[in-house]
Amino acid sequence: MTLHWKLVVDAADPHTQADFWAAALGYETEDNSLLIGRLRAAGAIGEELTLEHGGRTAFRDLVAVRHPDDSYDPESGTGLGRRILFQRVPEAKTVKNRLHIDVHAAPGEREAEVTRLTGLGASVLRHMREAGGEFTVMADPEGNEFCVH
């Protein structure tokens, strides 16, 4: 039996992180506005738990991005496939990631992809050459490391 899963990333600003990673990966930011409307109408959540972002109502402390080809629940906006959820935490990142994302550029396009990601707000940490090949270690806008192969 296989399990459904999502990658969860702690963030100081989950919406900025989601914007970056949606653009970086070609993913879509989940639209939870219908779910939020139902929860508000039922009195289950107050306005203090939401904000307006990208022209729609969103949860203040969490937001996910999903692969555009994967299915999603239209009632909640929640993706049913490949997803990354960004959740607000009070503490800043302090040590090296124990888990990271590898981005695979098209053959011969790694440098162009690094340039594109830098334009989105990432920074280059170092270029690596190992027996298995070359890659670039980068950091997203909050300092989370990822590699571009």
ChimeraX commands (.cxc) that place a marker at each C-alpha (Angstrom):
marker #1 position 0.00,0.00,0.00 radius 0.5
marker #1 position 1.35,3.43,-0.91 radius 0.5
marker #1 position 0.68,6.49,1.20 radius 0.5
marker #1 position -0.32,10.00,0.20 radius 0.5
marker #1 position 2.23,12.55,1.46 radius 0.5
marker #1 position 3.29,16.19,1.22 radius 0.5
marker #1 position 6.52,17.96,2.03 radius 0.5
marker #1 position 6.07,20.51,4.85 radius 0.5
marker #1 position 8.47,23.45,5.09 radius 0.5
marker #1 position 8.67,25.78,8.10 radius 0.5
marker #1 position 8.65,29.45,7.12 radius 0.5
marker #1 position 8.63,32.94,8.56 radius 0.5
marker #1 position 6.42,34.08,5.66 radius 0.5
marker #1 position 4.64,31.08,4.12 radius 0.5
marker #1 position 3.00,33.09,1.32 radius 0.5
marker #1 position 6.29,34.55,0.06 radius 0.5
marker #1 position 7.81,31.07,0.16 radius 0.5
marker #1 position 4.85,29.60,-1.71 radius 0.5
marker #1 position 5.06,32.34,-4.34 radius 0.5
marker #1 position 8.77,31.61,-4.84 radius 0.5
marker #1 position 8.41,27.83,-5.06 radius 0.5
marker #1 position 5.30,27.98,-7.27 radius 0.5
marker #1 position 7.27,30.14,-9.74 radius 0.5
marker #1 position 10.44,28.06,-9.35 radius 0.5
marker #1 position 8.76,24.72,-10.00 radius 0.5
marker #1 position 5.88,25.77,-12.26 radius 0.5
marker #1 position 3.44,24.71,-9.54 radius 0.5
marker #1 position 0.11,26.34,-8.64 radius 0.5
marker #1 position -0.69,27.92,-5.30 radius 0.5
marker #1 position -3.69,26.18,-3.79 radius 0.5
marker #1 position -6.85,28.26,-3.55 radius 0.5
marker #1 position -8.50,27.50,-0.20 radius 0.5
marker #1 position -10.90,30.46,-0.36 radius 0.5
marker #1 position -14.07,28.31,-0.67 radius 0.5
marker #1 position -13.07,26.25,2.37 radius 0.5
marker #1 position -12.21,29.40,4.32 radius 0.5
marker #1 position -15.57,30.93,3.42 radius 0.5
marker #1 position -17.40,27.85,4.69 radius 0.5
marker #1 position -15.35,27.75,7.90 radius 0.5
marker #1 position -15.97,31.45,8.52 radius 0.5
marker #1 position -19.71,31.09,7.85 radius 0.5
marker #1 position -19.88,28.20,10.32 radius 0.5
marker #1 position -18.05,30.26,12.94 radius 0.5
marker #1 position -15.20,27.73,13.02 radius 0.5
marker #1 position -12.52,30.34,12.29 radius 0.5
marker #1 position -12.26,34.08,12.64 radius 0.5
marker #1 position -10.80,36.67,10.30 radius 0.5
marker #1 position -7.61,36.78,12.40 radius 0.5
marker #1 position -6.66,33.38,10.94 radius 0.5
marker #1 position -6.86,34.59,7.34 radius 0.5
marker #1 position -5.46,37.25,5.04 radius 0.5
marker #1 position -5.82,38.43,1.47 radius 0.5
marker #1 position -3.00,37.26,-0.79 radius 0.5
marker #1 position -2.89,37.17,-4.56 radius 0.5
marker #1 position -6.43,38.49,-4.81 radius 0.5
marker #1 position -8.03,35.81,-2.67 radius 0.5
marker #1 position -8.64,34.87,0.94 radius 0.5
marker #1 position -6.01,32.51,2.34 radius 0.5
marker #1 position -5.05,30.98,5.65 radius 0.5
marker #1 position -2.64,33.33,7.43 radius 0.5
marker #1 position -0.22,30.68,8.66 radius 0.5
marker #1 position -0.14,28.07,5.92 radius 0.5
marker #1 position -0.36,27.70,2.19 radius 0.5
marker #1 position 0.50,24.91,-0.23 radius 0.5
marker #1 position 1.62,24.67,-3.82 radius 0.5
marker #1 position 0.74,21.71,-6.03 radius 0.5
marker #1 position 1.74,20.23,-9.35 radius 0.5
marker #1 position -0.63,21.63,-12.02 radius 0.5
marker #1 position -1.28,18.20,-13.56 radius 0.5
marker #1 position -2.37,16.57,-10.29 radius 0.5
marker #1 position -5.97,16.42,-9.17 radius 0.5
marker #1 position -7.31,18.48,-6.29 radius 0.5
marker #1 position -10.45,18.70,-4.19 radius 0.5
marker #1 position -12.50,21.59,-5.64 radius 0.5
marker #1 position -14.40,21.98,-2.34 radius 0.5
marker #1 position -11.26,22.73,-0.30 radius 0.5
marker #1 position -8.67,23.58,-2.96 radius 0.5
marker #1 position -6.38,20.94,-1.46 radius 0.5
marker #1 position -4.13,19.10,-3.88 radius 0.5
marker #1 position -4.33,15.32,-4.00 radius 0.5
marker #1 position -0.89,14.72,-5.48 radius 0.5
marker #1 position 2.52,16.35,-5.37 radius 0.5
marker #1 position 2.42,19.23,-2.85 radius 0.5
marker #1 position 4.62,21.41,-0.70 radius 0.5
marker #1 position 2.98,23.02,2.34 radius 0.5
marker #1 position 4.55,26.10,3.92 radius 0.5
marker #1 position 3.67,26.69,7.57 radius 0.5
marker #1 position 4.47,29.73,9.69 radius 0.5
marker #1 position 6.79,29.09,12.64 radius 0.5
marker #1 position 8.14,31.69,15.08 radius 0.5
marker #1 position 11.78,30.62,15.02 radius 0.5
marker #1 position 14.25,31.40,12.25 radius 0.5
marker #1 position 16.22,28.77,10.35 radius 0.5
marker #1 position 19.49,28.19,12.21 radius 0.5
marker #1 position 21.21,25.10,10.79 radius 0.5
marker #1 position 21.70,23.22,7.54 radius 0.5
marker #1 position 18.61,21.52,6.13 radius 0.5
marker #1 position 18.34,17.79,6.77 radius 0.5
marker #1 position 16.07,17.50,3.74 radius 0.5
marker #1 position 16.18,19.56,0.57 radius 0.5
marker #1 position 14.69,19.88,-2.90 radius 0.5
marker #1 position 16.69,19.05,-6.01 radius 0.5
marker #1 position 15.61,20.96,-9.12 radius 0.5
marker #1 position 16.54,19.26,-12.40 radius 0.5
marker #1 position 17.05,21.64,-15.30 radius 0.5
marker #1 position 16.82,20.50,-18.90 radius 0.5
marker #1 position 20.13,19.18,-20.28 radius 0.5
marker #1 position 22.57,22.04,-20.79 radius 0.5
marker #1 position 20.26,24.55,-19.07 radius 0.5
marker #1 position 21.56,24.49,-15.48 radius 0.5
marker #1 position 23.22,27.91,-15.66 radius 0.5
marker #1 position 20.11,29.47,-17.23 radius 0.5
marker #1 position 17.96,27.89,-14.53 radius 0.5
marker #1 position 20.27,29.24,-11.79 radius 0.5
marker #1 position 19.94,32.70,-13.35 radius 0.5
marker #1 position 16.13,32.39,-13.50 radius 0.5
marker #1 position 15.91,31.25,-9.87 radius 0.5
marker #1 position 18.22,34.06,-8.76 radius 0.5
marker #1 position 15.83,36.47,-10.46 radius 0.5
marker #1 position 12.99,34.99,-8.39 radius 0.5
marker #1 position 14.84,35.70,-5.13 radius 0.5
marker #1 position 17.14,32.71,-4.62 radius 0.5
marker #1 position 20.86,33.09,-3.99 radius 0.5
marker #1 position 23.82,30.99,-5.10 radius 0.5
marker #1 position 25.72,29.43,-2.20 radius 0.5
marker #1 position 28.30,27.43,-4.15 radius 0.5
marker #1 position 28.97,25.49,-7.33 radius 0.5
marker #1 position 29.87,21.83,-6.86 radius 0.5
marker #1 position 31.72,19.36,-9.05 radius 0.5
marker #1 position 31.72,15.78,-7.82 radius 0.5
marker #1 position 32.19,12.35,-9.37 radius 0.5
marker #1 position 28.42,12.19,-9.96 radius 0.5
marker #1 position 28.32,15.49,-11.85 radius 0.5
marker #1 position 27.99,19.22,-11.41 radius 0.5
marker #1 position 25.31,21.10,-9.53 radius 0.5
marker #1 position 24.69,24.44,-7.89 radius 0.5
marker #1 position 23.70,24.78,-4.24 radius 0.5
marker #1 position 21.26,27.66,-3.79 radius 0.5
marker #1 position 19.13,29.13,-1.01 radius 0.5
marker #1 position 15.49,30.16,-1.32 radius 0.5
marker #1 position 14.38,33.56,0.00 radius 0.5
marker #1 position 14.38,32.27,3.61 radius 0.5
marker #1 position 17.75,30.53,3.37 radius 0.5
marker #1 position 16.60,26.94,2.79 radius 0.5
marker #1 position 19.19,25.13,0.69 radius 0.5
marker #1 position 18.30,23.40,-2.55 radius 0.5
marker #1 position 20.31,22.09,-5.48 radius 0.5
marker #1 position 20.02,22.72,-9.19 radius 0.5
marker #1 position 21.29,19.86,-11.35 radius 0.5
marker link #1:1,2 radius 0.2
marker link #1:2,3 radius 0.2
marker link #1:3,4 radius 0.2
marker link #1:4,5 radius 0.2
marker link #1:5,6 radius 0.2
marker link #1:6,7 radius 0.2
marker link #1:7,8 radius 0.2
marker link #1:8,9 radius 0.2
marker link #1:9,10 radius 0.2
marker link #1:10,11 radius 0.2
marker link #1:11,12 radius 0.2
marker link #1:12,13 radius 0.2
marker link #1:13,14 radius 0.2
marker link #1:14,15 radius 0.2
marker link #1:15,16 radius 0.2
marker link #1:16,17 radius 0.2
marker link #1:17,18 radius 0.2
marker link #1:18,19 radius 0.2
marker link #1:19,20 radius 0.2
marker link #1:20,21 radius 0.2
marker link #1:21,22 radius 0.2
marker link #1:22,23 radius 0.2
marker link #1:23,24 radius 0.2
marker link #1:24,25 radius 0.2
marker link #1:25,26 radius 0.2
marker link #1:26,27 radius 0.2
marker link #1:27,28 radius 0.2
marker link #1:28,29 radius 0.2
marker link #1:29,30 radius 0.2
marker link #1:30,31 radius 0.2
marker link #1:31,32 radius 0.2
marker link #1:32,33 radius 0.2
marker link #1:33,34 radius 0.2
marker link #1:34,35 radius 0.2
marker link #1:35,36 radius 0.2
marker link #1:36,37 radius 0.2
marker link #1:37,38 radius 0.2
marker link #1:38,39 radius 0.2
marker link #1:39,40 radius 0.2
marker link #1:40,41 radius 0.2
marker link #1:41,42 radius 0.2
marker link #1:42,43 radius 0.2
marker link #1:43,44 radius 0.2
marker link #1:44,45 radius 0.2
marker link #1:45,46 radius 0.2
marker link #1:46,47 radius 0.2
marker link #1:47,48 radius 0.2
marker link #1:48,49 radius 0.2
marker link #1:49,50 radius 0.2
marker link #1:50,51 radius 0.2
marker link #1:51,52 radius 0.2
marker link #1:52,53 radius 0.2
marker link #1:53,54 radius 0.2
marker link #1:54,55 radius 0.2
marker link #1:55,56 radius 0.2
marker link #1:56,57 radius 0.2
marker link #1:57,58 radius 0.2
marker link #1:58,59 radius 0.2
marker link #1:59,60 radius 0.2
marker link #1:60,61 radius 0.2
marker link #1:61,62 radius 0.2
marker link #1:62,63 radius 0.2
marker link #1:63,64 radius 0.2
marker link #1:64,65 radius 0.2
marker link #1:65,66 radius 0.2
marker link #1:66,67 radius 0.2
marker link #1:67,68 radius 0.2
marker link #1:68,69 radius 0.2
marker link #1:69,70 radius 0.2
marker link #1:70,71 radius 0.2
marker link #1:71,72 radius 0.2
marker link #1:72,73 radius 0.2
marker link #1:73,74 radius 0.2
marker link #1:74,75 radius 0.2
marker link #1:75,76 radius 0.2
marker link #1:76,77 radius 0.2
marker link #1:77,78 radius 0.2
marker link #1:78,79 radius 0.2
marker link #1:79,80 radius 0.2
marker link #1:80,81 radius 0.2
marker link #1:81,82 radius 0.2
marker link #1:82,83 radius 0.2
marker link #1:83,84 radius 0.2
marker link #1:84,85 radius 0.2
marker link #1:85,86 radius 0.2
marker link #1:86,87 radius 0.2
marker link #1:87,88 radius 0.2
marker link #1:88,89 radius 0.2
marker link #1:89,90 radius 0.2
marker link #1:90,91 radius 0.2
marker link #1:91,92 radius 0.2
marker link #1:92,93 radius 0.2
marker link #1:93,94 radius 0.2
marker link #1:94,95 radius 0.2
marker link #1:95,96 radius 0.2
marker link #1:96,97 radius 0.2
marker link #1:97,98 radius 0.2
marker link #1:98,99 radius 0.2
marker link #1:99,100 radius 0.2
marker link #1:100,101 radius 0.2
marker link #1:101,102 radius 0.2
marker link #1:102,103 radius 0.2
marker link #1:103,104 radius 0.2
marker link #1:104,105 radius 0.2
marker link #1:105,106 radius 0.2
marker link #1:106,107 radius 0.2
marker link #1:107,108 radius 0.2
marker link #1:108,109 radius 0.2
marker link #1:109,110 radius 0.2
marker link #1:110,111 radius 0.2
marker link #1:111,112 radius 0.2
marker link #1:112,113 radius 0.2
marker link #1:113,114 radius 0.2
marker link #1:114,115 radius 0.2
marker link #1:115,116 radius 0.2
marker link #1:116,117 radius 0.2
marker link #1:117,118 radius 0.2
marker link #1:118,119 radius 0.2
marker link #1:119,120 radius 0.2
marker link #1:120,121 radius 0.2
marker link #1:121,122 radius 0.2
marker link #1:122,123 radius 0.2
marker link #1:123,124 radius 0.2
marker link #1:124,125 radius 0.2
marker link #1:125,126 radius 0.2
marker link #1:126,127 radius 0.2
marker link #1:127,128 radius 0.2
marker link #1:128,129 radius 0.2
marker link #1:129,130 radius 0.2
marker link #1:130,131 radius 0.2
marker link #1:131,132 radius 0.2
marker link #1:132,133 radius 0.2
marker link #1:133,134 radius 0.2
marker link #1:134,135 radius 0.2
marker link #1:135,136 radius 0.2
marker link #1:136,137 radius 0.2
marker link #1:137,138 radius 0.2
marker link #1:138,139 radius 0.2
marker link #1:139,140 radius 0.2
marker link #1:140,141 radius 0.2
marker link #1:141,142 radius 0.2
marker link #1:142,143 radius 0.2
marker link #1:143,144 radius 0.2
marker link #1:144,145 radius 0.2
marker link #1:145,146 radius 0.2
marker link #1:146,147 radius 0.2
marker link #1:147,148 radius 0.2
marker link #1:148,149 radius 0.2
view
